[in-house]
Amino acid sequence: MQSRQASLMEQKREGSESGAANKGGGLRISRTTMPDEKAVSSSDSSGKDDHLLKILNQHSREICIVLNLEGRIKYCSPAIKDQLGYDASRMIGNNIKELIPVQQWVAFRAALRASEEDSSEPIIIDCGFIDINDKRHSFSLSVVDHRHHPLIEGYIIHAHKISRVKRLEQKLSLHDLAIETIKDAVIIVDPGMKKFVFANKAFYELSGFTKSEVMGGKLDLFKSPYSEMLFDEQTDAKEIERFLKALKNRRKFQGRIYSKKKNGEVFYNRMTLSPVIDHNDELQYYIVTAREVKRRKR
């Protein structure tokens, strides 16, 4: 069986013979006629190529394809080799239709039409591409109409592989779900801005504060008056001393302390403070967890 790459190359060679058939069954979705190719000298070719590449990189960092009005590929970025196995240079002249599953061809063509009607923003659709081994991959495509641009005279297609994005989204969703369902109160504090940047449901239930009071506000756990709520007067002085020392040295703290809820109710809790340090040894955040426990005997 010939590879899809070979099949595409064969179609390119036979393009002149099948011109009439392509006219009836190919892309041809625009009434604008295909401009004649302009002769360019080698001296100004480089400058135009640089300008073209700047335009191509406006919307995507992955696969980029330029189509002419017939749906044939005028330019293809090298990323197609890594994503689908095709050599970018050999894709020139092939019809984009050969890369798209039959079931999604109508939707893809509709996206091109939509880009003609509104060229101010890219048209975004989910669409499959078929790789060199006939395996289908899911992509998110952005389509931009540049039919009237003197260098492009067609459409710019950017393709982002959905599987990679989906995996990241799922990982983040599971992370958020885990934090929301654990029994410990969790907060993340920006030490520079002295503000909360995150608090989970358990924190609000334990402390009695509302989201509007906490997020982005000036509720600073490390300064008065909120520090008194963090460390009620019943807290052992040695625990407070250990906490302040850990804070100063950007070290982790674990201890059992007495704290106050918003309504003034005192509760005994197991508290952990963990600094987040970046690769430049700069303090980024504090992650604080707390869980109410039985009071120790005094």
C-alpha positions as CSV (number, residue, x, y, z in Angstrom):
1,M,0.0,0.0,0.0
2,Q,1.3,3.4,-0.9
3,S,1.8,5.9,1.9
4,R,-0.5,8.9,2.1
5,Q,2.6,11.1,1.3
6,A,3.1,9.3,-1.9
7,S,-0.6,9.5,-2.7
8,L,-0.5,13.3,-2.2
9,M,2.5,13.7,-4.4
10,E,0.9,11.6,-7.2
11,Q,-2.2,13.9,-7.0
12,K,0.1,16.9,-7.4
13,R,1.6,15.5,-10.6
14,E,-1.8,14.7,-12.0
15,G,-3.2,18.1,-11.1
16,S,-2.9,19.5,-14.6
17,E,-4.9,16.5,-16.0
18,S,-7.7,16.7,-13.4
19,G,-8.1,20.5,-13.4
20,A,-11.6,20.3,-14.8
21,A,-12.7,17.8,-12.2
22,N,-11.2,19.8,-9.3
23,K,-13.1,22.8,-10.6
24,G,-16.4,21.0,-10.0
25,G,-15.6,19.0,-6.9
26,G,-12.7,20.8,-5.2
27,L,-12.8,23.6,-2.7
28,R,-13.6,26.7,-4.8
29,I,-15.7,28.4,-2.3
30,S,-14.9,32.0,-3.2
31,R,-16.1,34.0,-6.2
32,T,-12.8,35.9,-6.2
33,T,-10.7,34.7,-9.1
34,M,-7.2,33.4,-8.4
35,P,-4.7,36.2,-9.2
36,D,-1.9,35.6,-11.7
37,E,1.4,34.8,-10.1
38,K,3.7,37.8,-9.9
39,A,7.3,37.6,-11.0
40,V,9.6,38.5,-8.2
41,S,13.4,39.0,-8.4
42,S,15.6,37.2,-6.0
43,S,16.7,40.5,-4.4
44,D,13.2,41.4,-3.0
45,S,12.1,37.8,-2.5
46,S,13.8,37.5,0.9
47,G,12.1,40.6,2.2
48,K,8.7,39.4,1.1
49,D,9.3,36.0,2.7
50,D,10.2,37.6,6.0
51,H,7.1,39.7,5.9
52,L,5.0,36.6,5.0
53,L,6.4,34.6,7.9
54,K,5.5,37.4,10.4
55,I,1.9,37.2,9.2
56,L,1.8,33.5,9.5
57,N,3.0,33.5,13.1
58,Q,0.4,35.9,14.4
59,H,-2.1,33.3,15.6
60,S,-0.3,30.1,16.3
61,R,2.9,28.4,17.4
62,E,2.1,25.0,15.8
63,I,1.1,23.9,12.4
64,C,0.5,26.7,9.9
65,I,-0.9,26.2,6.4
66,V,-1.6,28.8,3.7
67,L,-4.3,27.8,1.1
68,N,-5.0,29.4,-2.2
69,L,-8.5,29.9,-3.4
70,E,-8.6,26.4,-4.9
71,G,-7.8,24.8,-1.5
72,R,-4.3,23.9,-2.5
73,I,-1.4,24.4,-0.1
74,K,0.9,27.4,-0.8
75,Y,2.9,27.2,2.4
76,C,3.2,24.7,5.2
77,S,5.2,25.1,8.4
78,P,7.8,22.5,9.4
79,A,5.6,21.6,12.5
80,I,3.5,19.4,10.3
81,K,6.4,16.9,10.2
82,D,6.3,16.4,14.0
83,Q,2.5,16.4,14.2
84,L,1.5,14.4,11.1
85,G,4.7,13.0,9.6
86,Y,4.6,15.0,6.3
87,D,7.5,16.9,4.9
88,A,6.4,20.5,4.7
89,S,8.2,21.2,1.4
90,R,6.4,18.3,-0.3
91,M,3.0,19.4,0.8
92,I,3.1,22.5,-1.5
93,G,0.4,22.1,-4.3
94,N,-1.6,19.3,-2.6
95,N,-5.3,19.9,-1.8
96,I,-6.1,20.4,1.9
97,K,-9.1,18.1,1.4
98,E,-6.8,15.1,1.4
99,L,-5.8,15.8,5.0
100,I,-9.3,16.2,6.4
101,P,-11.7,13.3,7.2
102,V,-14.7,13.2,4.8
103,Q,-17.2,13.7,7.7
104,Q,-15.6,17.0,8.6
105,W,-15.1,18.5,5.2
106,V,-18.4,20.4,5.1
107,A,-17.6,22.0,8.5
108,F,-14.1,23.0,7.4
109,R,-15.4,24.6,4.2
110,A,-18.1,26.4,6.2
111,A,-15.3,27.9,8.4
112,L,-13.6,29.3,5.3
113,R,-16.8,30.9,4.2
114,A,-17.4,32.3,7.7
115,S,-13.8,33.8,7.7
116,E,-14.7,35.7,4.4
117,E,-17.7,37.3,6.1
118,D,-15.8,38.4,9.2
119,S,-12.0,38.7,8.7
120,S,-11.5,40.8,11.9
121,E,-11.1,37.7,14.1
122,P,-10.1,34.1,13.4
123,I,-12.8,31.5,13.0
124,I,-12.2,28.7,15.5
125,I,-13.4,25.1,14.8
126,D,-12.5,21.6,16.0
127,C,-11.4,19.5,13.0
128,G,-9.5,16.3,12.4
129,F,-6.3,15.8,10.3
130,I,-5.1,12.5,8.9
131,D,-1.4,11.7,9.3
132,I,0.9,10.0,6.9
133,N,-0.1,6.6,8.4
134,D,-3.9,7.3,7.9
135,K,-4.3,7.8,11.6
136,R,-6.8,10.6,12.6
137,H,-5.8,13.4,15.1
138,S,-8.0,16.0,16.6
139,F,-7.0,19.7,16.2
140,S,-8.4,23.1,17.0
141,L,-8.2,25.2,13.9
142,S,-8.1,29.0,13.5
143,V,-9.0,30.2,10.1
144,V,-8.2,33.7,8.8
145,D,-9.2,35.2,5.5
146,H,-6.3,36.9,3.6
147,R,-7.5,36.5,0.1
148,H,-6.8,40.1,-0.7
149,H,-3.4,40.2,0.8
150,P,-0.9,40.6,-2.1
151,L,1.5,38.0,-0.7
152,I,-0.9,35.5,0.7
153,E,-4.0,35.6,-1.6
154,G,-5.7,32.9,0.3
155,Y,-6.4,31.6,3.8
156,I,-4.2,31.1,6.8
157,I,-4.9,27.9,8.9
158,H,-3.4,27.4,12.3
159,A,-3.8,24.0,14.0
160,H,-3.3,23.2,17.7
161,K,-3.4,19.6,18.7
162,I,-6.4,19.1,21.0
163,S,-5.1,16.1,22.9
164,R,-2.3,18.1,24.5
165,V,-4.6,20.9,25.5
166,K,-7.2,18.4,26.8
167,R,-4.7,16.6,28.9
168,L,-3.7,19.9,30.6
169,E,-7.3,20.9,31.1
170,Q,-8.1,17.5,32.7
171,K,-5.1,17.7,34.9
172,L,-6.0,21.1,36.1
173,S,-9.7,20.1,36.6
174,L,-8.6,17.1,38.7
175,H,-6.3,19.3,40.7
176,D,-9.0,21.8,41.5
177,L,-11.5,19.1,42.3
178,A,-9.1,17.5,44.7
179,I,-8.5,20.8,46.6
180,E,-12.2,21.5,46.8
181,T,-13.1,18.1,48.1
182,I,-10.5,17.6,50.8
183,K,-11.5,18.4,54.4
184,D,-8.5,20.6,55.1
185,A,-8.9,24.4,54.6
186,V,-6.5,25.5,52.0
187,I,-5.4,29.1,51.2
188,I,-2.6,30.5,49.0
189,V,-1.2,33.8,49.9
190,D,0.9,36.2,47.8
191,P,3.5,37.5,50.3
192,G,4.4,40.5,48.1
193,M,0.9,41.8,47.6
194,K,-0.3,40.5,51.0
195,K,-3.4,39.1,49.4
196,F,-5.2,35.8,49.1
197,V,-5.0,34.4,45.6
198,F,-6.9,31.2,46.4
199,A,-9.1,29.7,49.1
200,N,-11.1,26.5,49.0
201,K,-14.6,25.8,50.2
202,A,-13.4,24.2,53.5
203,F,-11.6,27.4,54.4
204,Y,-14.8,29.5,54.1
205,E,-16.8,26.9,56.1
206,L,-14.1,26.8,58.9
207,S,-13.4,30.6,59.1
208,G,-16.8,32.0,58.5
209,F,-15.4,34.5,55.9
210,T,-17.0,35.0,52.5
211,K,-15.2,34.9,49.2
212,S,-15.8,38.6,48.6
213,E,-14.1,39.4,51.9
214,V,-11.1,37.2,51.2
215,M,-10.1,37.2,47.5
216,G,-8.1,40.2,46.5
217,G,-8.7,41.9,49.8
218,K,-6.3,43.0,52.5
219,L,-6.9,40.1,54.9
220,D,-3.3,39.6,55.9
221,L,-2.9,36.6,58.2
222,F,0.6,37.7,59.3
223,K,-0.3,41.2,60.5
224,S,-2.7,42.7,63.0
225,P,-5.7,42.5,63.4
226,Y,-5.9,39.2,61.5
227,S,-2.8,37.8,63.1
228,E,-4.7,37.8,66.4
229,M,-7.4,35.8,64.7
230,L,-4.7,33.3,63.4
231,F,-3.1,33.0,66.9
232,D,-5.6,33.4,69.7
233,E,-4.2,34.3,73.1
234,Q,-4.6,30.6,74.2
235,T,-1.9,29.6,71.7
236,D,1.4,28.4,73.2
237,A,4.0,31.2,72.9
238,K,6.6,28.7,71.7
239,E,4.3,27.7,68.8
240,I,4.1,31.4,67.7
241,E,7.8,31.7,68.1
242,R,8.4,28.7,65.9
243,F,6.0,30.0,63.3
244,L,7.6,33.5,63.1
245,K,11.1,31.9,62.8
246,A,9.8,29.7,59.9
247,L,8.3,32.7,58.3
248,K,11.5,34.7,58.5
249,N,13.7,31.8,57.2
250,R,11.1,30.8,54.5
251,R,10.8,27.4,56.0
252,K,7.9,25.0,56.5
253,F,5.9,25.2,59.7
254,Q,3.6,22.6,61.2
255,G,1.9,23.0,64.6
256,R,-1.3,23.0,66.6
257,I,-2.6,26.4,67.5
258,Y,-5.8,28.2,68.7
259,S,-7.4,30.5,66.1
260,K,-10.6,32.6,65.9
261,K,-13.4,32.4,63.4
262,K,-14.9,35.6,62.0
263,N,-17.6,35.5,64.6
264,G,-15.0,35.3,67.4
265,E,-15.4,31.6,68.2
266,V,-12.1,30.0,69.2
267,F,-11.1,26.7,67.7
268,Y,-8.1,24.4,68.0
269,N,-6.5,23.4,64.7
270,R,-3.6,21.7,63.0
271,M,-1.9,24.3,60.8
272,T,0.8,23.9,58.1
273,L,2.6,26.7,56.3
274,S,4.6,25.9,53.2
275,P,6.6,28.5,51.2
276,V,6.8,28.1,47.4
277,I,10.3,29.1,46.1
278,D,11.0,29.4,42.4
279,H,14.2,28.4,40.5
280,N,15.7,31.8,41.3
281,D,15.3,31.2,45.0
282,E,12.5,33.9,45.1
283,L,9.6,33.4,47.4
284,Q,6.4,33.2,45.3
285,Y,3.6,32.1,47.6
286,Y,2.7,30.6,50.9
287,I,0.3,27.6,51.0
288,V,-1.5,27.4,54.3
289,T,-3.6,24.4,55.4
290,A,-5.7,24.0,58.5
291,R,-8.0,21.4,60.0
292,E,-10.0,21.7,63.2
293,V,-9.0,19.1,65.8
294,K,-10.0,18.2,69.3
295,R,-8.6,20.5,71.9
296,R,-5.8,19.2,73.9
297,K,-6.1,18.9,77.6
298,R,-4.8,21.9,79.5
